[in-house]
Amino acid sequence: MDQPGAPVRVLVADDQKVVRDGLTMMLGLLDGIEVVGSAVDGADAVRQVEATDPDVVLMDLGMPTVDGVEATRRLTAAGARARVVVLTTYADDEWVFGALQAGARGYLTKDAGAEDIRAAVLSVAAGDAQLDPSVQRRLLEALASGRPAGTASGVASNASAVDPSLTAREREVLTEIARGLSNTEVAERLFVSEATVKTHVNHLLAKTGCRDRAALVAYAYRTGMAPRD
């Protein structure tokens, strides 16, 4: 999204032609989105990202040759600008955590509606994370129970204590993020401007080494900063 108001450029990756064509057609009808290509598997997705430089890849997981997790991992390793939103029928822990660990910023199941997909694509393109509620719940349950899911969201597996450099206000913001609040909602709750919240979020990302809000939620749970109410 190089120009303000420019459409988000999306590449669709799915091995099933009927799904791929259907998604391409549906996305093409949504405001703010431009489809720049479609890929038949993960390897094709990686090649097309290099050729078309999309903002977002809408990525299936269970594809032949190179699956969606490996394709996401390759894009992350290559430093691709494109952010990955997973759209798949798979919602078990192995796929969820694998995709997030590989670098996916969004995760939706294929029963998501057009507006859900649009919201996820636009949110991830803007630098946020967007997880299906059931996926977020599984991630948080895994973290709360101590299962090894922390690294799936980009949090160091040995993180156990809150970074002492976090200010009191940054800790407050972190707690509210862990509640699932947006920047606007955090601003209203803490009686500060949304710009101030964005600044605190950027500081949190830099200090904790997290790459997005989903990782901050995981960090909050691993360090005991997440609310228990």
C-alpha positions as CSV (number, residue, x, y, z in Angstrom):
1,M,0.0,0.0,0.0
2,D,2.4,2.7,-1.2
3,Q,-0.2,5.4,-1.8
4,P,-2.8,6.5,0.7
5,G,-6.2,5.1,-0.3
6,A,-4.5,2.7,-2.8
7,P,-6.2,-0.8,-2.9
8,V,-4.5,-3.7,-1.0
9,R,-2.9,-5.9,-3.6
10,V,-3.7,-9.6,-2.9
11,L,-2.3,-12.9,-4.3
12,V,-4.6,-15.9,-3.8
13,A,-2.9,-19.3,-3.3
14,D,-5.1,-22.4,-3.3
15,D,-4.6,-25.7,-5.1
16,Q,-8.4,-26.2,-5.8
17,K,-9.3,-24.3,-8.9
18,V,-13.0,-23.8,-7.9
19,V,-11.9,-22.3,-4.6
20,R,-9.1,-20.3,-6.2
21,D,-11.4,-18.9,-8.9
22,G,-14.2,-18.2,-6.4
23,L,-11.9,-16.3,-4.0
24,T,-10.5,-14.3,-6.9
25,M,-13.9,-13.3,-8.1
26,M,-15.2,-12.5,-4.6
27,L,-12.1,-10.5,-3.6
28,G,-12.4,-8.6,-6.9
29,L,-15.8,-7.3,-5.8
30,L,-14.7,-6.0,-2.4
31,D,-13.8,-2.4,-1.9
32,G,-10.2,-1.6,-1.2
33,I,-8.8,-4.9,-2.7
34,E,-7.1,-5.7,-6.0
35,V,-6.3,-9.3,-6.9
36,V,-2.9,-9.4,-8.6
37,G,-2.7,-13.1,-9.3
38,S,-3.5,-16.7,-8.2
39,A,-1.1,-19.5,-7.3
40,V,-1.8,-23.3,-7.6
41,D,0.5,-24.3,-4.7
42,G,3.1,-22.9,-2.2
43,A,6.0,-23.0,-4.6
44,D,4.0,-21.1,-7.2
45,A,2.9,-18.6,-4.5
46,V,6.6,-17.9,-3.6
47,R,7.4,-17.4,-7.3
48,Q,4.5,-15.0,-7.9
49,V,5.2,-13.0,-4.8
50,E,8.7,-12.3,-6.2
51,A,7.1,-11.3,-9.5
52,T,4.1,-9.3,-8.4
53,D,5.1,-7.9,-4.9
54,P,1.6,-8.1,-3.4
55,D,0.7,-6.6,0.0
56,V,-1.0,-9.8,1.2
57,V,-1.1,-13.4,0.3
58,L,-4.3,-15.3,1.0
59,M,-2.8,-18.7,1.7
60,D,-4.3,-22.1,1.8
61,L,-2.3,-24.7,3.9
62,G,-2.9,-28.2,2.5
63,M,-1.4,-27.8,-0.9
64,P,0.8,-30.2,-2.9
65,T,4.5,-29.8,-3.6
66,V,5.0,-27.0,-1.1
67,D,2.3,-26.5,1.6
68,G,1.1,-23.2,2.9
69,V,3.2,-23.4,6.1
70,E,6.4,-24.0,4.2
71,A,5.6,-21.3,1.6
72,T,5.0,-18.8,4.5
73,R,8.3,-19.8,6.1
74,R,10.1,-19.3,2.8
75,L,8.5,-15.9,2.3
76,T,9.5,-14.8,5.8
77,A,13.0,-16.1,5.4
78,A,13.4,-14.2,2.1
79,G,12.2,-11.0,3.8
80,A,9.2,-10.6,1.5
81,R,7.1,-7.5,2.0
82,A,3.9,-9.5,1.6
83,R,2.0,-10.5,4.7
84,V,0.3,-13.9,4.9
85,V,-3.3,-14.4,5.8
86,V,-4.1,-18.1,6.1
87,L,-7.5,-19.2,4.8
88,T,-7.9,-22.9,5.3
89,T,-10.1,-25.8,6.4
90,Y,-7.4,-26.8,8.9
91,A,-7.9,-25.5,12.5
92,D,-6.0,-28.1,14.5
93,D,-3.1,-27.0,16.8
94,E,-0.3,-28.3,14.6
95,W,-1.4,-26.3,11.5
96,V,-2.3,-23.2,13.5
97,F,0.9,-23.0,15.5
98,G,3.0,-24.0,12.5
99,A,1.5,-21.2,10.3
100,L,1.9,-18.6,13.0
101,Q,5.5,-19.7,13.8
102,A,6.3,-19.5,10.0
103,G,5.2,-15.9,10.0
104,A,1.5,-15.8,9.1
105,R,-0.2,-12.6,10.4
106,G,-3.8,-13.8,10.0
107,Y,-5.6,-17.1,10.3
108,L,-9.2,-17.7,9.1
109,T,-11.1,-20.9,8.5
110,K,-13.0,-21.3,5.2
111,D,-16.4,-20.8,6.8
112,A,-15.4,-17.1,7.1
113,G,-17.7,-14.7,5.2
114,A,-16.6,-12.1,2.6
115,E,-16.5,-9.3,5.1
116,D,-14.5,-11.3,7.5
117,I,-11.9,-12.0,4.8
118,R,-11.9,-8.4,3.7
119,A,-11.4,-7.2,7.3
120,A,-8.5,-9.6,7.8
121,V,-6.8,-8.7,4.6
122,L,-7.1,-4.9,5.3
123,S,-6.1,-5.3,8.9
124,V,-3.0,-7.4,8.2
125,A,-2.0,-5.1,5.3
126,A,-2.1,-2.3,7.8
127,G,0.3,-4.1,10.1
128,D,-2.1,-5.7,12.6
129,A,-2.8,-9.4,13.2
130,Q,-6.2,-11.0,12.6
131,L,-7.0,-14.4,14.0
132,D,-10.3,-16.3,13.8
133,P,-11.8,-16.2,17.4
134,S,-11.6,-20.0,17.7
135,V,-7.9,-19.9,16.6
136,Q,-7.1,-17.1,19.1
137,R,-8.8,-19.1,21.9
138,R,-6.8,-22.2,21.1
139,L,-3.6,-20.2,21.1
140,L,-4.3,-18.6,24.4
141,E,-5.5,-21.9,26.0
142,A,-2.2,-23.5,24.9
143,L,-0.2,-20.7,26.4
144,A,-2.2,-20.7,29.6
145,S,-1.8,-24.5,30.0
146,G,2.0,-24.3,29.4
147,R,2.0,-26.2,26.1
148,P,4.8,-25.3,23.8
149,A,2.9,-22.8,21.6
150,G,4.7,-19.6,22.5
151,T,7.2,-19.7,19.7
152,A,4.3,-20.2,17.2
153,S,3.5,-16.5,17.7
154,G,7.1,-15.2,17.6
155,V,7.7,-15.1,21.4
156,A,10.9,-16.5,22.6
157,S,10.3,-19.9,24.3
158,N,12.3,-18.9,27.3
159,A,10.5,-15.7,28.0
160,S,9.1,-15.9,31.6
161,A,9.6,-12.5,33.1
162,V,8.3,-9.1,31.9
163,D,11.0,-7.0,30.4
164,P,12.0,-4.6,33.2
165,S,12.4,-1.7,30.7
166,L,8.6,-1.6,30.1
167,T,7.0,1.5,31.7
168,A,3.9,1.3,33.9
169,R,1.8,2.7,31.0
170,E,3.3,0.2,28.5
171,R,2.3,-2.6,30.9
172,E,-1.2,-1.2,31.1
173,V,-1.4,-1.1,27.3
174,L,-0.1,-4.7,27.1
175,T,-2.8,-5.9,29.5
176,E,-5.5,-4.2,27.4
177,I,-4.1,-5.7,24.2
178,A,-4.3,-9.1,25.9
179,R,-8.0,-8.5,26.5
180,G,-8.4,-8.3,22.7
181,L,-9.0,-4.5,22.6
182,S,-8.2,-2.4,19.6
183,N,-6.1,0.7,19.7
184,T,-9.2,2.8,19.8
185,E,-10.7,0.8,22.6
186,V,-7.5,1.0,24.6
187,A,-7.4,4.7,24.1
188,E,-10.9,5.1,25.5
189,R,-10.2,2.8,28.4
190,L,-7.0,4.6,29.4
191,F,-8.2,8.1,28.6
192,V,-5.4,8.8,26.1
193,S,-5.3,9.5,22.4
194,E,-5.2,6.7,19.8
195,A,-1.8,8.1,18.6
196,T,-0.4,7.7,22.1
197,V,-1.6,4.1,22.2
198,K,0.1,3.5,18.8
199,T,3.3,4.9,20.2
200,H,3.1,2.6,23.2
201,V,2.4,-0.4,21.0
202,N,5.4,0.3,18.9
203,H,7.6,0.6,22.0
204,L,6.2,-2.8,23.2
205,L,6.9,-4.5,19.9
206,A,10.5,-3.1,19.9
207,K,11.2,-4.0,23.6
208,T,9.7,-7.5,23.6
209,G,10.9,-8.5,20.2
210,C,7.3,-9.4,19.1
211,R,6.4,-8.8,15.5
212,D,2.6,-8.1,15.9
213,R,-0.3,-7.9,18.3
214,A,-0.8,-11.7,18.3
215,A,2.7,-12.1,19.5
216,L,2.1,-9.4,22.2
217,V,-0.9,-11.4,23.4
218,A,1.2,-14.5,23.7
219,Y,3.9,-12.6,25.5
220,A,1.4,-11.2,28.0
221,Y,0.2,-14.7,28.8
222,R,3.6,-16.2,29.1
223,T,4.7,-13.4,31.5
224,G,1.6,-13.3,33.6
225,M,0.5,-9.9,32.3
226,A,-2.7,-11.1,30.7
227,P,-5.9,-10.4,32.7
228,R,-7.5,-13.5,34.3
229,D,-11.1,-12.0,34.4
